[in-house]
Amino acid sequence: MTITDPDEIEEDGNVSGEGPWKFAQPSAQVIQKHYVNARVHELNRDADRHRDETVHALLKDYGAQIKWQTRAKKLKYCGLAYDMLTSVLQQRDLTINLNAAVWFSQPNPYKTYAHMYERAMKGGGPMELTDADELNPANQRAWADDRITFPEHWADKTSPAHRGLDPRATQSGQAISHRMLTGTAIPSSGTILAPKDVLQKTRRFEGPITARADTFQIDPLAVFTSKNPKLNPKAKQVFAALNYGRRTHGSSHQYGWSHLVLKANLKVDAIYFPGDTFYIPGADHQATFKTLGKLYLNAGVDLRALLVQSCLQGMQLGDNKEAMYLVEAHIFQEVRFDSHVKALRLEATTDQTIVANAQKFCDKWGFPLVRLG
């Protein structure tokens, strides 16, 4: 007999000895499925309200340019614009930018795309984050991900409680977040910089690190470990982006001039954000595949203009590296190269080793290599 996630035993501390039961933790796939089901349901439940609010934002921005029409007809016109914006965004490529030299200077042996939390589990052991990636300082990245993944009301202890994560039951947000939080509590919406106690750190890492911005505190000697004993690091999100502007080199060449194009079925359960989630105040800015037009509502002035140009006026946008011009997408499932990748678009390079290894990689997993000029 297997008992999945017996919270009453975990709360009591360590249990020694043998017995007739095998105590099992819920898999990352089960945790992620519960998260997607719960959060997508919540957001889609408010789809009509989100549409109405976005339509009024469009009217405020563009109403003066709609000539010789009553307010009612202007609202109808903006409603059609919202629907078109949603439809076009649903058709755009889901991409992951990458550094070709890092990926293909040697033959790439991997079967899946591993996110930073999974890579931090050295040899399958405990998660140990470092500041080795200056674009993702560990403490701030972990805090930001907790803040934008979980709505504040999921911390409500009065919501219905469930033992474990039974796949047959509807789980409370609190039960789900306990398995996914890198910190120990859902951060308050609107807080941008991380407090010092989100993760515990030890000074074990050595290596040259440079800060990417004054607001991020880079510690080249620190290893960060989660204070949450229930965290399953594999249940965290894969970071991707929606290439809404059909940019030649993907959504953002800040992460590399090459990119994977993912298959369309990954779009449906992804969670979307207007801009880089380092700078988004909370989960209320999330959009689903069904409510992609809502991105306009929470976007900054510049991103709003780019969404209109690309999705309503049909313009192809130039290459981008600005964080706030992204439409970030979080994927809560394993991304496998054999079943989830549509193509690899490789930057122009004269390094034939990179080209050859990229071609072998594509041939191995059964998708085309597209050489970019």
C-alpha positions in Angstrom: 0.0 0.0 0.0 1.3 3.5 -0.9 0.2 6.6 0.9 0.9 9.8 -1.0 2.1 12.8 0.9 0.8 12.1 4.5 1.0 15.6 5.9 0.1 14.5 9.4 3.3 12.4 9.5 5.5 15.1 8.0 4.3 17.7 10.6 5.3 15.3 13.4 8.9 15.2 12.2 11.1 12.2 11.5 9.6 8.7 11.7 11.8 5.7 12.1 11.2 2.0 11.9 9.4 -0.2 9.4 5.7 -0.7 8.6 3.2 -1.9 6.0 3.1 1.4 4.1 5.5 3.1 1.7 5.3 6.9 2.1 5.6 8.6 -1.3 5.9 12.3 -2.3 3.7 13.6 -5.1 5.6 13.8 -8.4 6.5 17.1 -10.1 4.1 16.2 -12.8 1.2 15.9 -10.4 2.1 19.1 -8.6 2.3 21.0 -11.9 -0.9 19.6 -13.2 -2.7 20.7 -10.0 -1.2 24.2 -10.3 -2.2 24.6 -13.9 -5.7 23.3 -13.4 -6.3 25.6 -10.4 -4.7 28.8 -11.8 -6.0 28.6 -15.3 -9.5 27.9 -14.0 -9.3 31.0 -11.7 -8.1 33.3 -14.5 -10.5 31.9 -17.2 -13.4 32.3 -14.7 -12.8 36.1 -14.9 -12.3 36.1 -18.7 -15.3 38.4 -19.4 -14.2 40.9 -16.8 -10.6 40.9 -18.1 -12.0 41.4 -21.6 -14.2 44.3 -20.6 -11.3 46.0 -18.7 -9.0 45.6 -21.6 -11.6 46.9 -24.1 -11.9 50.1 -22.0 -8.1 50.5 -21.9 -8.1 50.2 -25.7 -10.9 52.8 -25.9 -8.9 55.2 -23.6 -5.8 54.8 -25.7 -7.3 54.9 -29.2 -10.8 56.3 -28.8 -9.9 59.7 -30.2 -8.6 58.0 -33.4 -11.9 56.3 -34.0 -13.7 59.1 -35.9 -17.4 59.8 -36.3 -18.7 57.0 -34.0 -20.8 56.9 -30.9 -19.2 55.6 -27.7 -21.1 52.4 -28.0 -19.8 51.8 -31.5 -16.3 52.7 -30.3 -16.5 50.1 -27.6 -17.7 47.5 -30.1 -14.8 48.4 -32.3 -12.3 48.0 -29.4 -14.0 44.7 -28.5 -13.2 43.4 -32.0 -9.7 44.6 -31.6 -9.4 42.7 -28.3 -10.6 39.5 -30.0 -8.2 39.9 -32.9 -5.3 40.6 -30.5 -6.1 37.4 -28.6 -6.4 35.4 -31.7 -3.2 36.6 -33.2 -1.2 36.1 -30.0 -2.6 32.5 -29.8 -1.0 31.9 -33.2 2.5 33.3 -32.5 5.5 31.0 -31.8 6.4 29.9 -28.3 10.2 30.2 -28.2 13.2 29.7 -25.9 16.3 31.7 -26.9 19.7 30.1 -26.4 23.4 30.6 -26.8 24.6 28.4 -29.7 28.2 28.3 -28.5 27.1 27.0 -25.1 24.7 24.5 -26.5 26.7 23.2 -29.5 30.5 23.7 -29.1 30.3 20.1 -27.9 27.7 17.5 -28.9 24.5 18.2 -26.9 23.6 15.0 -24.9 20.5 16.2 -23.2 16.9 14.8 -23.7 15.0 17.7 -22.0 15.3 21.4 -21.4 16.2 21.8 -17.7 15.3 25.0 -15.9 17.6 26.6 -13.4 16.0 24.9 -10.3 16.4 21.5 -11.8 20.0 22.2 -12.9 20.7 23.2 -9.3 20.0 19.6 -8.1 23.5 18.4 -8.5 23.5 14.6 -9.1 19.8 14.5 -8.0 20.6 15.9 -4.6 19.3 19.0 -2.8 18.8 22.1 -4.8 21.7 24.5 -4.5 21.3 27.8 -6.4 24.2 30.1 -7.1 24.7 33.5 -8.6 26.7 32.0 -11.5 24.2 33.3 -14.0 24.3 37.1 -13.7 21.0 37.4 -15.5 19.3 35.3 -12.7 20.8 36.1 -9.3 19.5 33.3 -7.1 17.9 35.1 -4.2 16.1 37.7 -6.4 15.1 35.1 -9.0 13.6 32.8 -6.5 11.7 35.6 -4.7 10.4 37.0 -8.0 9.2 33.5 -9.2 7.3 32.9 -6.0 5.7 36.4 -6.2 4.4 36.1 -9.8 3.4 32.4 -9.7 1.1 32.4 -6.7 -1.8 34.9 -6.0 -1.8 36.2 -2.5 -5.2 34.7 -1.7 -3.6 31.2 -2.0 -2.0 31.9 1.4 -5.5 31.9 3.0 -5.4 29.2 5.7 -9.2 29.2 5.9 -9.5 27.6 2.4 -10.6 23.9 2.3 -7.7 21.6 3.4 -6.7 18.4 1.6 -4.4 15.7 2.7 -1.6 15.4 0.2 -2.2 16.1 -3.5 -4.7 13.4 -4.5 -5.0 13.7 -8.3 -8.7 12.9 -8.0 -9.5 15.9 -5.7 -9.6 19.6 -6.3 -6.7 21.0 -4.3 -6.5 24.3 -2.4 -4.0 26.9 -3.6 -2.2 26.6 -0.3 -1.6 22.9 -0.6 -0.3 23.3 -4.1 2.0 26.3 -3.3 3.6 24.4 -0.4 5.2 22.1 -2.9 6.4 24.8 -5.3 7.5 27.7 -3.1 11.2 28.3 -3.0 10.7 30.5 0.0 8.4 29.7 3.0 5.5 32.0 2.2 3.8 33.6 -0.8 5.3 37.1 -1.1 3.2 40.2 -1.1 2.2 41.6 -4.4 4.1 44.7 -5.4 7.3 43.9 -3.6 10.1 43.9 -6.2 13.4 43.3 -4.4 13.9 40.1 -2.4 14.2 40.2 1.4 17.4 38.6 2.8 15.7 35.7 4.4 14.0 34.1 1.3 16.7 31.5 1.0 19.4 30.4 3.4 22.9 30.7 2.0 26.3 29.3 2.7 29.6 30.6 1.3 30.7 27.6 -0.7 30.8 28.8 -4.3 33.8 30.4 -5.9 33.9 32.1 -9.2 34.0 35.5 -10.9 30.6 37.1 -10.9 29.6 40.6 -12.0 26.2 42.2 -11.2 24.0 43.0 -14.1 22.2 45.9 -12.2 22.7 47.8 -9.0 19.3 46.5 -7.7 20.5 42.9 -7.8 22.8 41.7 -5.0 25.3 39.3 -6.5 27.3 37.1 -4.0 30.0 35.2 -5.8 30.7 33.0 -2.8 27.2 31.9 -1.9 25.2 28.8 -2.3 21.5 29.3 -1.8 19.2 26.5 -0.5 15.5 26.6 0.1 14.0 26.9 3.6 10.9 25.0 2.4 11.3 21.3 3.2 8.4 20.4 1.0 9.7 22.0 -2.2 10.0 19.8 -5.3 12.4 21.8 -7.5 11.4 19.9 -10.6 7.9 21.4 -10.2 9.1 24.9 -11.0 8.4 26.5 -14.3 10.3 26.4 -17.6 10.9 30.0 -18.9 9.9 30.6 -22.5 8.4 33.6 -24.4 5.8 34.3 -27.0 7.4 35.7 -30.1 4.5 38.0 -30.7 6.5 40.3 -33.0 7.8 37.5 -35.2 11.3 38.7 -34.5 13.9 36.9 -36.6 16.1 35.9 -33.7 13.4 35.0 -31.2 11.8 36.8 -28.4 15.0 38.2 -26.8 18.6 37.9 -28.0 19.7 38.9 -24.5 19.7 35.1 -23.8 21.3 34.2 -27.2 20.8 34.8 -30.9 19.4 31.3 -31.6 16.1 29.8 -30.4 14.0 26.8 -30.1 10.5 27.0 -31.5 8.1 24.9 -29.4 5.1 23.0 -30.5 1.7 24.7 -30.2 0.2 22.2 -27.7 2.5 23.7 -25.0 0.8 27.1 -25.4 -2.6 26.0 -23.9 -1.5 25.4 -20.3 1.2 28.0 -20.2 0.9 31.2 -18.0 1.8 34.5 -19.7 3.1 37.8 -18.5 3.5 41.3 -20.1 7.2 41.8 -19.7 10.1 40.2 -17.7 8.8 38.8 -14.4 11.6 40.3 -12.4 9.7 43.5 -12.7 6.1 42.4 -12.5 4.4 43.1 -9.2 2.3 39.9 -8.8 0.2 37.1 -10.1 -2.7 39.4 -11.0 -0.8 40.3 -14.1 -1.0 36.7 -15.4 -2.9 35.7 -18.6 -3.9 32.4 -20.0 -4.0 31.2 -23.5 -7.7 32.0 -23.5 -7.2 35.5 -22.1 -4.0 36.5 -24.0 -5.6 39.8 -25.0 -5.5 40.8 -21.3 -1.7 41.3 -21.7 -2.5 44.7 -23.1 -4.2 45.7 -19.9 -1.2 45.2 -17.7 1.5 46.1 -20.2 3.5 49.3 -20.1 3.0 52.0 -22.7 5.8 50.8 -25.0 4.7 47.2 -24.9 1.1 48.2 -25.6 2.3 50.0 -28.7 4.3 47.0 -29.8 1.4 44.6 -29.3 -0.8 46.9 -31.5 1.9 47.2 -34.2 2.6 43.5 -34.4 -0.8 41.9 -33.8 -3.3 44.5 -35.1 -1.3 46.3 -37.8 0.6 43.2 -39.0 4.1 44.6 -38.6 7.2 42.3 -38.1 9.3 43.8 -35.3 13.0 44.1 -35.1 15.3 42.1 -32.8 14.9 42.8 -29.1 16.9 42.5 -25.9 14.8 44.7 -23.6 13.2 42.8 -20.8 10.0 44.8 -20.7 9.3 44.2 -24.4 8.9 40.5 -23.8 5.8 38.4 -23.5 7.1 35.9 -21.0 5.6 32.4 -20.9 5.9 29.9 -18.0 5.5 26.2 -18.9 4.6 23.9 -16.0 5.7 20.6 -17.5 8.8 18.9 -18.8 9.9 20.1 -22.2 11.2 17.2 -24.1 13.3 17.6 -27.3 11.7 14.5 -28.9 8.1 15.7 -28.6 7.9 19.4 -27.7 10.2 21.1 -30.2 9.1 22.2 -33.7 12.4 23.6 -35.0 15.8 25.0 -34.0 16.6 28.4 -35.6 20.4 28.8 -35.5 22.1 32.2 -35.7 24.6 33.0 -38.5 27.9 31.5 -37.6 31.1 30.4 -39.4 31.9 27.9 -36.7 31.3 24.6 -38.5 31.6 22.6 -35.2 28.6 24.5 -33.9 26.7 23.9 -37.2 27.5 20.2 -37.3 26.6 19.6 -33.6 23.3 21.6 -34.1 22.5 19.5 -37.1 23.2 16.3 -35.2 21.0 17.5 -32.4 18.1 18.2 -34.7 18.5 14.9 -36.6 18.5 13.0 -33.4 15.3 14.5 -32.1 13.5 14.8 -35.4 13.0 18.5 -36.1 14.5 20.8 -38.7 17.5 23.1 -38.4 16.8 26.6 -39.8 19.9 28.6 -40.6 19.4 32.3 -40.0 21.1 34.9 -42.1 
